[in-house]
Amino acid sequence: MDIQTILFVTKFETLWFDALASLLDLRKAALEHVVFLNVIEREKVALHRGRGYQKREEIKLREMANIRFIDWAETLFEQGMEVGAYIVVGNLQQQVIRTSEKENVDLIVIGNEKKKRFELFFSPSDVIEILRRSHKPVLVYKYRGNGGSQENKPFQRPLIATCFSNTMRKVFAYLKKLDRIIEEVTIVHVADPGKLQQGSAMAIQKTRLVTRRKLDEACDELTAAGIRATPKVYVGDPVREIEIAARECNATMIVAGTAHKKTIAERFVGGTPRALVEKSAFPTLLVPPDPDQRKQQPRRSTGGNPPQRRGVTHGI
Amino acid sequence: MSKQVLIVDDDPDVRLFNKTVVEESGCTPLEAANGEEGLAILKDQKPDLVILDVLMPRQSGIRLYRELKTDKALKDIPIIILSGIAKKTFLRSQKALTEFGGEAVPEPEVYLEKPVEPEQLAQEIQHMLKS
């Protein structure tokens, strides 16, 4: 799956043109089309008692976005790229999904919106909702420097966090197409310390060996595709360890798969990908399973098994 | 029979403005909200003139312009570019696309940067249709 078209979603608050510029090395692969999307939230122009619909405010916001997009588009047009822009009033999540399908994009790029825990309880972040509903990979872009500059190109040294699920195939297929951009990949598996406590030293070593072999196979697959890959095994809390691994490997981005489950609880109790989106300092690329894989997701047992802590789940 | 002018612009307000000017000029307006729709109408109806925006969803005016000017059946249809994108950007982008292996295309007959006065647009429409 080539990345030919990117949907770049911005409110001009957390994501600017330099973020897009850091992704333009994707042109060496297949990128040729960027679609800008700015969603003017309804609350900004409507839903105010006694004031009616504020058409003037809408026009002002549209034109402000239009001026930015024209400026950005000029830069891309001059490089021979195709550019499109949508400025719409509505619900961010719906508009992102709708536009991504209409334009058949290969990657959604969105900034990370900071919400307080209390707010998240009542209304999960837009990013999480988009991840739940989208069939397209989503790159949650984060600026790593304090000044907002982005020196690294996210696809240069990605770190893949894997638990060996079916989504790993999709992630690999996605990254293999980027062999001309990726310098090196680190594949990390974080073992559950709970499982290790139950076994003998021999059993623990065996677990490590089996995991390492699986990682080696994964690395061989990427190496065969021309991408240098290194395996790493960590033990502990997945989010914390993935973050440590990303720092130790000087990664430019974390890549994880998602496995969607349709439960109400998932909206409020996130899994590893959700925690990575909310807590990690690294840009996070989340790849959803194929639609047919989603349908095959087993229903949660009503028997004695403890419920899984998960929303958008850790699933590569 | 009045001449047909195709307006390709994603902004409904701009389409309405252009449509009014086209009607005032005694022509019949046709409308498209993006490059893809525009190309379909062009192939189907072969209008006498196109007023084309550049920055649009689905297919930009830059790509549509290129498709028109490299299509034997459509390349003689005159085009007025009406856009917020600067003319020099448009020309540079065409040059870049040519360098990427595309066919060289001529400069647009008329390039107007938004906003445009209705009198100026009407004058250009009349001029293009006469020539």
Contacts between the chains, C-beta under 8 A, distances in Angstrom:
chain1	res1	chain2	res2	distance
A	35	B	57	6.7
A	66	B	84	6.9
A	69	B	55	6.8
A	70	B	55	6.3
A	70	B	84	4.7
A	70	B	85	6.1
A	73	B	55	5.1
A	73	B	85	6.6
A	74	B	85	6.0
A	74	B	86	6.5
A	74	B	89	4.4
A	77	B	54	7.7
A	77	B	60	7.7
A	77	B	62	6.1
A	77	B	85	6.7
A	77	B	89	5.4
A	77	B	90	7.3
A	77	B	92	7.4
A	77	B	93	4.0
A	78	B	89	5.7
A	78	B	92	4.5
A	78	B	93	5.7
A	78	B	96	6.5
A	79	B	93	8.0
A	79	B	96	6.1
A	80	B	93	6.2
A	80	B	96	3.2
A	80	B	97	4.9
A	80	B	99	7.2
A	80	B	100	5.3
A	82	B	59	7.7
A	82	B	60	5.7
A	82	B	62	7.4
A	82	B	63	5.9
A	83	B	55	6.5
A	83	B	60	5.9
A	84	B	34	7.9
A	84	B	55	7.3
A	84	B	56	6.3
A	84	B	57	4.1
A	84	B	58	6.4
A	84	B	59	7.7
A	84	B	60	6.1
A	85	B	55	5.4
A	85	B	56	7.6
A	85	B	57	6.7
A	86	B	57	5.5
A	102	B	57	7.6
A	102	B	58	7.8
A	103	B	57	6.9
A	103	B	58	7.1
